[in-house]
Amino acid sequence: MKATTYSLLLAVLILITACLGPASMREPGYASGFYEGSGRGLRGAINVRLEVSNGEIVDIEILEHRESAFPGLAAMEELLELVLETGSTDLDAISGASYSSRGFLEAVEDALEKAGS
């Protein structure tokens, strides 16, 4: 192949990658609305409410939990931001707050199931 063909192929690949970006990680197809879910943290139930619009998670509210402020709640708040950024719950637990992390992500997944993923 000629150099111009490689350059064109590279440009197309870069364009495709740029178009996919972080949105490609989002799980499409959720029904718009508010959904509640629950998971089990270190100290008990973790309840969340998600707002879904146009198939994407646009807001997450932690309704109830019994986790400590640090590291439990701090980890859940960090994960909340990451879920909103990526649209995914396929995230690692926060070190030092594994149970709180897993419980929060479980609660979000529970709510997403209700949204019809």
C-alpha positions in Angstrom: 0.0 0.0 0.0 1.1 3.5 -0.6 1.8 6.0 2.2 -1.3 8.0 1.3 -3.5 4.9 1.7 -2.0 4.3 5.2 -2.6 7.9 6.1 -6.2 7.8 4.9 -6.8 4.5 6.8 -5.2 6.0 10.0 -7.4 9.2 9.7 -10.5 7.0 9.4 -9.6 5.0 12.4 -8.9 8.1 14.5 -12.3 9.6 13.4 -14.1 6.4 14.3 -12.4 6.3 17.7 -13.2 10.0 18.4 -16.8 9.5 17.5 -17.2 6.5 19.9 -15.4 8.1 22.8 -16.8 7.7 26.3 -20.3 7.5 25.0 -19.5 4.1 23.6 -19.2 2.8 27.2 -22.8 3.9 28.0 -25.5 1.3 28.2 -28.2 2.4 25.8 -31.9 1.6 26.0 -32.9 2.6 29.5 -36.5 4.0 29.7 -36.7 7.6 30.9 -37.8 8.1 34.5 -36.8 7.7 38.1 -35.8 4.3 39.4 -34.9 3.1 42.9 -32.5 0.3 43.7 -30.9 -1.2 46.7 -27.7 -3.1 47.6 -26.0 -4.4 50.7 -23.1 -2.4 52.1 -20.9 -3.1 55.1 -23.4 -1.8 57.6 -26.7 -2.5 55.9 -28.8 -1.5 53.0 -27.8 1.2 50.5 -30.7 2.7 48.6 -30.3 5.0 45.5 -32.6 6.8 43.1 -31.5 7.2 39.4 -32.8 9.6 36.9 -32.7 8.4 33.4 -33.3 10.6 30.3 -32.9 9.7 26.7 -31.5 6.2 27.6 -28.7 7.5 29.9 -28.2 8.0 33.6 -28.3 11.7 34.3 -28.5 11.8 38.1 -28.0 9.5 41.0 -29.1 10.3 44.6 -28.0 8.2 47.6 -31.3 8.0 49.5 -30.3 5.9 52.5 -27.2 4.2 53.9 -25.5 3.3 57.2 -21.9 3.5 56.0 -19.4 5.6 57.8 -18.6 9.0 56.3 -15.0 7.8 55.5 -14.3 5.7 53.7 -17.8 4.3 53.0 -19.7 7.5 51.9 -16.6 9.0 50.3 -16.2 5.9 48.2 -19.9 5.9 47.2 -19.7 9.6 46.2 -16.6 8.9 44.1 -18.3 5.9 42.4 -21.4 8.0 41.8 -19.4 10.5 39.8 -17.7 7.7 37.8 -21.0 6.1 37.0 -22.4 9.4 35.7 -19.2 9.9 33.6 -19.1 6.5 32.1 -22.7 5.4 32.2 -21.4 2.0 33.5 -21.3 0.1 36.8 -18.4 -2.0 35.5 -16.0 -0.3 37.9 -13.5 -1.4 40.5 -14.3 -1.0 44.2 -12.6 1.8 46.0 -9.7 0.5 48.1 -10.5 0.4 51.8 -14.3 0.6 51.1 -14.9 -2.6 49.2 -18.3 -3.5 50.8 -19.6 0.0 50.5 -18.4 0.2 46.9 -20.0 -3.1 46.0 -23.2 -2.3 47.8 -23.5 1.1 46.0 -22.8 -0.4 42.5 -25.3 -3.2 43.3 -28.0 -0.6 44.2 -27.3 1.2 40.9 -27.5 -2.0 38.9 -30.8 -2.9 40.7 -32.3 0.4 39.7 -31.0 0.0 36.1 -32.7 -3.4 35.9 -36.0 -1.6 36.6 -35.2 0.9 33.9 -35.2 -2.0 31.4 -31.7 -2.4 30.3 
